Amino acid sequence: MSTGRCKSCQLWQPESTPPRMLQQGYASCKRLKVSWRFVSAESHCPHYTELPADQVEARRAAAAAAIKQMKGAK
């Protein structure tokens, strides 16, 4: 699965993923019950469910803002 595909899935949770993990290409996923486990965006996922395009852009913007804020805090 590509990074873009992972980030357009309904199970991706950028709000609960630390910015450092987002920056490195990892995501917190609803299919994992343990909140501290992360899924590589490059791994294959049989649970992929696509989001509508407007929601994908909103989530990507939220993730980008979190990374930008992390970089600004240094």
N, CA, C and O atoms as CSV, one atom per row, in Angstrom:
chain,resi,resn,atom,element,x,y,z
A,1,MET,N,N,0.845,-1.169,0.000
A,1,MET,CA,C,0.000,0.000,0.000
A,1,MET,C,C,0.892,1.234,0.000
A,1,MET,O,O,1.894,1.281,0.714
A,2,SER,N,N,0.541,2.196,-0.772
A,2,SER,CA,C,1.344,3.417,-0.827
A,2,SER,C,C,0.945,4.365,0.297
A,2,SER,O,O,-0.123,4.225,0.893
A,3,THR,N,N,1.813,5.330,0.579
A,3,THR,CA,C,1.536,6.311,1.618
A,3,THR,C,C,0.236,7.048,1.322
A,3,THR,O,O,-0.587,7.239,2.218
A,4,GLY,N,N,0.050,7.456,0.096
A,4,GLY,CA,C,-1.171,8.159,-0.283
A,4,GLY,C,C,-2.411,7.321,-0.060
A,4,GLY,O,O,-3.441,7.841,0.369
A,5,ARG,N,N,-2.330,6.041,-0.341
A,5,ARG,CA,C,-3.485,5.166,-0.158
A,5,ARG,C,C,-3.810,5.015,1.327
A,5,ARG,O,O,-4.979,5.035,1.711
A,6,CYS,N,N,-2.798,4.867,2.150
A,6,CYS,CA,C,-3.015,4.735,3.593
A,6,CYS,C,C,-3.679,5.998,4.139
A,6,CYS,O,O,-4.587,5.921,4.966
A,7,LYS,N,N,-3.223,7.150,3.675
A,7,LYS,CA,C,-3.754,8.414,4.174
A,7,LYS,C,C,-5.134,8.742,3.619
A,7,LYS,O,O,-5.761,9.702,4.066
A,8,SER,N,N,-5.616,7.967,2.658
A,8,SER,CA,C,-6.968,8.184,2.145
A,8,SER,C,C,-7.925,7.099,2.636
A,8,SER,O,O,-9.003,6.917,2.070
A,9,CYS,N,N,-7.534,6.386,3.680
A,9,CYS,CA,C,-8.356,5.319,4.254
A,9,CYS,C,C,-9.176,5.855,5.426
A,9,CYS,O,O,-8.721,6.741,6.149
A,10,GLN,N,N,-10.365,5.329,5.612
A,10,GLN,CA,C,-11.217,5.743,6.723
A,10,GLN,C,C,-10.631,5.360,8.073
A,10,GLN,O,O,-10.985,5.961,9.087
A,11,LEU,N,N,-9.754,4.384,8.107
A,11,LEU,CA,C,-9.194,3.908,9.373
A,11,LEU,C,C,-8.004,4.724,9.858
A,11,LEU,O,O,-7.596,4.591,11.012
A,12,TRP,N,N,-7.442,5.562,9.000
A,12,TRP,CA,C,-6.276,6.359,9.381
A,12,TRP,C,C,-6.688,7.427,10.375
A,12,TRP,O,O,-7.740,8.044,10.214
A,13,GLN,N,N,-5.876,7.658,11.404
A,13,GLN,CA,C,-6.191,8.632,12.444
A,13,GLN,C,C,-5.037,9.609,12.635
A,13,GLN,O,O,-4.237,9.437,13.555
A,14,PRO,N,N,-4.935,10.626,11.790
A,14,PRO,CA,C,-3.829,11.571,11.949
A,14,PRO,C,C,-3.938,12.398,13.222
A,14,PRO,O,O,-2.932,12.883,13.740
A,15,GLU,N,N,-5.162,12.561,13.727
A,15,GLU,CA,C,-5.362,13.362,14.935
A,15,GLU,C,C,-4.715,12.709,16.153
A,15,GLU,O,O,-4.252,13.402,17.059
A,16,SER,N,N,-4.683,11.375,16.177
A,16,SER,CA,C,-4.131,10.668,17.332
A,16,SER,C,C,-2.725,10.125,17.078
A,16,SER,O,O,-2.183,9.397,17.909
A,17,THR,N,N,-2.139,10.471,15.947
A,17,THR,CA,C,-0.786,10.036,15.627
A,17,THR,C,C,0.188,11.159,15.963
A,17,THR,O,O,-0.016,12.292,15.527
A,18,PRO,N,N,1.240,10.876,16.727
A,18,PRO,CA,C,2.228,11.923,17.022
A,18,PRO,C,C,2.846,12.476,15.732
A,18,PRO,O,O,3.110,11.710,14.805
A,19,PRO,N,N,3.079,13.790,15.656
A,19,PRO,CA,C,3.627,14.404,14.441
A,19,PRO,C,C,4.924,13.756,13.962
A,19,PRO,O,O,5.137,13.636,12.755
A,20,ARG,N,N,5.787,13.340,14.873
A,20,ARG,CA,C,7.050,12.703,14.487
A,20,ARG,C,C,6.780,11.418,13.703
A,20,ARG,O,O,7.481,11.131,12.732
A,21,MET,N,N,5.778,10.646,14.110
A,21,MET,CA,C,5.440,9.409,13.407
A,21,MET,C,C,4.827,9.717,12.038
A,21,MET,O,O,5.104,9.017,11.063
A,22,LEU,N,N,3.993,10.764,11.962
A,22,LEU,CA,C,3.420,11.166,10.669
A,22,LEU,C,C,4.522,11.553,9.695
A,22,LEU,O,O,4.491,11.182,8.522
A,23,GLN,N,N,5.500,12.306,10.200
A,23,GLN,CA,C,6.599,12.776,9.365
A,23,GLN,C,C,7.408,11.609,8.805
A,23,GLN,O,O,7.938,11.697,7.697
A,24,GLN,N,N,7.504,10.520,9.561
A,24,GLN,CA,C,8.284,9.362,9.134
A,24,GLN,C,C,7.469,8.369,8.313
A,24,GLN,O,O,7.981,7.314,7.940
A,25,GLY,N,N,6.206,8.691,8.025
A,25,GLY,CA,C,5.388,7.833,7.167
A,25,GLY,C,C,4.610,6.763,7.907
A,25,GLY,O,O,4.248,5.748,7.313
A,26,TYR,N,N,4.345,6.967,9.191
A,26,TYR,CA,C,3.561,6.015,9.962
A,26,TYR,C,C,2.227,6.643,10.327
A,26,TYR,O,O,2.091,7.867,10.345
A,27,ALA,N,N,1.252,5.809,10.616
A,27,ALA,CA,C,-0.068,6.308,10.966
A,27,ALA,C,C,-0.690,5.451,12.053
A,27,ALA,O,O,-0.450,4.246,12.128
A,28,SER,N,N,-1.483,6.081,12.883
A,28,SER,CA,C,-2.282,5.363,13.861
A,28,SER,C,C,-3.534,4.900,13.121
A,28,SER,O,O,-4.132,5.659,12.357
A,29,CYS,N,N,-3.920,3.661,13.353
A,29,CYS,CA,C,-5.012,3.072,12.582
A,29,CYS,C,C,-6.080,2.521,13.521
A,29,CYS,O,O,-5.755,1.917,14.544
A,30,LYS,N,N,-7.343,2.724,13.184
A,30,LYS,CA,C,-8.445,2.246,14.019
A,30,LYS,C,C,-8.503,0.728,14.097
A,30,LYS,O,O,-9.087,0.188,15.037
A,31,ARG,N,N,-7.919,0.034,13.143
A,31,ARG,CA,C,-8.007,-1.426,13.172
A,31,ARG,C,C,-7.109,-2.027,14.241
A,31,ARG,O,O,-7.260,-3.198,14.590
A,32,LEU,N,N,-6.174,-1.235,14.766
A,32,LEU,CA,C,-5.320,-1.706,15.851
A,32,LEU,C,C,-5.931,-1.277,17.175
A,32,LEU,O,O,-6.248,-0.102,17.362
A,33,LYS,N,N,-6.095,-2.200,18.074
A,33,LYS,CA,C,-6.731,-1.899,19.359
A,33,LYS,C,C,-5.793,-1.165,20.315
A,33,LYS,O,O,-6.257,-0.450,21.202
A,34,VAL,N,N,-4.490,-1.329,20.148
A,34,VAL,CA,C,-3.516,-0.711,21.040
A,34,VAL,C,C,-3.093,0.627,20.450
A,34,VAL,O,O,-2.602,0.672,19.322
A,35,SER,N,N,-3.271,1.709,21.182
A,35,SER,CA,C,-3.037,3.048,20.644
A,35,SER,C,C,-1.571,3.354,20.358
A,35,SER,O,O,-1.289,4.232,19.543
A,36,TRP,N,N,-0.627,2.665,20.997
A,36,TRP,CA,C,0.787,2.972,20.784
A,36,TRP,C,C,1.388,2.221,19.611
A,36,TRP,O,O,2.570,2.401,19.320
A,37,ARG,N,N,0.622,1.387,18.930
A,37,ARG,CA,C,1.134,0.671,17.761
A,37,ARG,C,C,0.830,1.466,16.510
A,37,ARG,O,O,-0.249,2.040,16.368
A,38,PHE,N,N,1.786,1.493,15.611
A,38,PHE,CA,C,1.631,2.266,14.382
A,38,PHE,C,C,1.795,1.359,13.176
A,38,PHE,O,O,2.499,0.350,13.237
A,39,VAL,N,N,1.155,1.715,12.100
A,39,VAL,CA,C,1.181,0.948,10.867
A,39,VAL,C,C,2.012,1.689,9.838
A,39,VAL,O,O,1.809,2.882,9.610
A,40,SER,N,N,2.943,0.989,9.218
A,40,SER,CA,C,3.702,1.613,8.144
A,40,SER,C,C,2.768,1.850,6.975
A,40,SER,O,O,1.983,0.977,6.605
A,41,ALA,N,N,2.857,3.010,6.410
A,41,ALA,CA,C,2.001,3.346,5.276
A,41,ALA,C,C,2.363,2.537,4.035
A,41,ALA,O,O,1.617,2.541,3.055
A,42,GLU,N,N,3.486,1.851,4.066
A,42,GLU,CA,C,3.907,1.048,2.923
A,42,GLU,C,C,3.430,-0.402,3.026
A,42,GLU,O,O,3.576,-1.157,2.065
A,43,SER,N,N,2.864,-0.809,4.166
A,43,SER,CA,C,2.450,-2.200,4.335
A,43,SER,C,C,1.090,-2.457,3.688
A,43,SER,O,O,0.317,-1.524,3.472
A,44,HIS,N,N,0.802,-3.704,3.385
A,44,HIS,CA,C,-0.469,-4.079,2.766
A,44,HIS,C,C,-1.552,-4.151,3.836
A,44,HIS,O,O,-1.321,-4.704,4.912
A,45,CYS,N,N,-2.706,-3.608,3.560
A,45,CYS,CA,C,-3.805,-3.613,4.521
A,45,CYS,C,C,-5.078,-4.136,3.863
A,45,CYS,O,O,-5.568,-3.533,2.909
A,46,PRO,N,N,-5.617,-5.241,4.354
A,46,PRO,CA,C,-6.853,-5.774,3.780
A,46,PRO,C,C,-8.100,-5.006,4.230
A,46,PRO,O,O,-9.197,-5.281,3.745
A,47,HIS,N,N,-7.943,-4.047,5.152
A,47,HIS,CA,C,-9.076,-3.304,5.699
A,47,HIS,C,C,-9.252,-1.931,5.061
A,47,HIS,O,O,-10.013,-1.109,5.572
A,48,TYR,N,N,-8.567,-1.670,3.963
A,48,TYR,CA,C,-8.616,-0.358,3.315
A,48,TYR,C,C,-10.036,-0.012,2.878
A,48,TYR,O,O,-10.685,-0.790,2.179
A,49,THR,N,N,-10.515,1.166,3.296
A,49,THR,CA,C,-11.810,1.699,2.893
A,49,THR,C,C,-11.599,3.161,2.548
A,49,THR,O,O,-11.207,3.951,3.406
A,50,GLU,N,N,-11.854,3.524,1.312
A,50,GLU,CA,C,-11.540,4.878,0.845
A,50,GLU,C,C,-12.487,5.938,1.413
A,50,GLU,O,O,-13.694,5.725,1.530
A,51,LEU,N,N,-11.905,7.075,1.759
A,51,LEU,CA,C,-12.656,8.246,2.222
A,51,LEU,C,C,-13.080,9.096,1.030
A,51,LEU,O,O,-12.461,9.018,-0.031
A,52,PRO,N,N,-14.129,9.908,1.186
A,52,PRO,CA,C,-14.456,10.892,0.149
A,52,PRO,C,C,-13.304,11.893,0.011
A,52,PRO,O,O,-12.609,12.171,0.988
A,53,ALA,N,N,-13.103,12.425,-1.171
A,53,ALA,CA,C,-11.955,13.297,-1.465
A,53,ALA,C,C,-11.861,14.514,-0.549
A,53,ALA,O,O,-10.759,14.889,-0.147
A,54,ASP,N,N,-12.984,15.138,-0.209
A,54,ASP,CA,C,-12.926,16.329,0.645
A,54,ASP,C,C,-12.427,16.004,2.052
A,54,ASP,O,O,-11.717,16.806,2.658
A,55,GLN,N,N,-12.790,14.844,2.570
A,55,GLN,CA,C,-12.309,14.437,3.890
A,55,GLN,C,C,-10.829,14.081,3.865
A,55,GLN,O,O,-10.111,14.326,4.834
A,56,VAL,N,N,-10.373,13.503,2.756
A,56,VAL,CA,C,-8.953,13.165,2.618
A,56,VAL,C,C,-8.117,14.434,2.703
A,56,VAL,O,O,-7.118,14.475,3.423
A,57,GLU,N,N,-8.517,15.462,1.978
A,57,GLU,CA,C,-7.763,16.718,1.983
A,57,GLU,C,C,-7.773,17.368,3.363
A,57,GLU,O,O,-6.763,17.927,3.789
A,58,ALA,N,N,-8.894,17.303,4.060
A,58,ALA,CA,C,-8.975,17.876,5.408
A,58,ALA,C,C,-8.039,17.145,6.367
A,58,ALA,O,O,-7.377,17.778,7.189
A,59,ARG,N,N,-7.980,15.824,6.269
A,59,ARG,CA,C,-7.085,15.048,7.136
A,59,ARG,C,C,-5.624,15.315,6.810
A,59,ARG,O,O,-4.793,15.441,7.709
A,60,ARG,N,N,-5.316,15.401,5.528
A,60,ARG,CA,C,-3.929,15.694,5.138
A,60,ARG,C,C,-3.512,17.074,5.630
A,60,ARG,O,O,-2.377,17.263,6.066
A,61,ALA,N,N,-4.419,18.031,5.561
A,61,ALA,CA,C,-4.118,19.378,6.045
A,61,ALA,C,C,-3.875,19.369,7.551
A,61,ALA,O,O,-2.976,20.055,8.037
A,62,ALA,N,N,-4.670,18.598,8.292
A,62,ALA,CA,C,-4.485,18.492,9.744
A,62,ALA,C,C,-3.139,17.854,10.071
A,62,ALA,O,O,-2.450,18.294,10.991
A,63,ALA,N,N,-2.762,16.824,9.324
A,63,ALA,CA,C,-1.472,16.165,9.546
A,63,ALA,C,C,-0.319,17.106,9.212
A,63,ALA,O,O,0.668,17.166,9.946
A,64,ALA,N,N,-0.439,17.836,8.113
A,64,ALA,CA,C,0.614,18.782,7.725
A,64,ALA,C,C,0.755,19.893,8.759
A,64,ALA,O,O,1.867,20.327,9.058
A,65,ALA,N,N,-0.368,20.354,9.307
A,65,ALA,CA,C,-0.326,21.395,10.338
A,65,ALA,C,C,0.357,20.888,11.603
A,65,ALA,O,O,1.108,21.627,12.240
A,66,ALA,N,N,0.103,19.638,11.972
A,66,ALA,CA,C,0.738,19.059,13.160
A,66,ALA,C,C,2.245,18.944,12.974
A,66,ALA,O,O,3.009,19.214,13.902
A,67,ILE,N,N,2.677,18.544,11.778
A,67,ILE,CA,C,4.113,18.434,11.493
A,67,ILE,C,C,4.752,19.815,11.495
A,67,ILE,O,O,5.845,19.994,12.032
A,68,LYS,N,N,4.078,20.788,10.900
A,68,LYS,CA,C,4.600,22.159,10.862
A,68,LYS,C,C,4.724,22.730,12.276
A,68,LYS,O,O,5.704,23.403,12.594
A,69,GLN,N,N,3.732,22.461,13.115
A,69,GLN,CA,C,3.764,22.933,14.495
A,69,GLN,C,C,4.913,22.277,15.259
A,69,GLN,O,O,5.582,22.930,16.059
A,70,MET,N,N,5.142,20.978,15.010
A,70,MET,CA,C,6.237,20.274,15.670
A,70,MET,C,C,7.578,20.889,15.278
A,70,MET,O,O,8.444,21.095,16.128
A,71,LYS,N,N,7.746,21.181,13.992
A,71,LYS,CA,C,8.997,21.775,13.519
A,71,LYS,C,C,9.191,23.177,14.080
A,71,LYS,O,O,10.321,23.579,14.360
A,72,GLY,N,N,8.107,23.925,14.249
A,72,GLY,CA,C,8.183,25.275,14.788
A,72,GLY,C,C,8.486,25.302,16.276
A,72,GLY,O,O,9.000,26.296,16.789
A,73,ALA,N,N,8.170,24.216,16.973
A,73,ALA,CA,C,8.384,24.154,18.423
A,73,ALA,C,C,9.835,23.875,18.787
A,73,ALA,O,O,10.217,24.025,19.948
A,74,LYS,N,N,10.642,23.475,17.826
A,74,LYS,CA,C,12.047,23.140,18.115
A,74,LYS,C,C,12.865,24.358,18.378
A,74,LYS,O,O,14.064,24.253,18.636
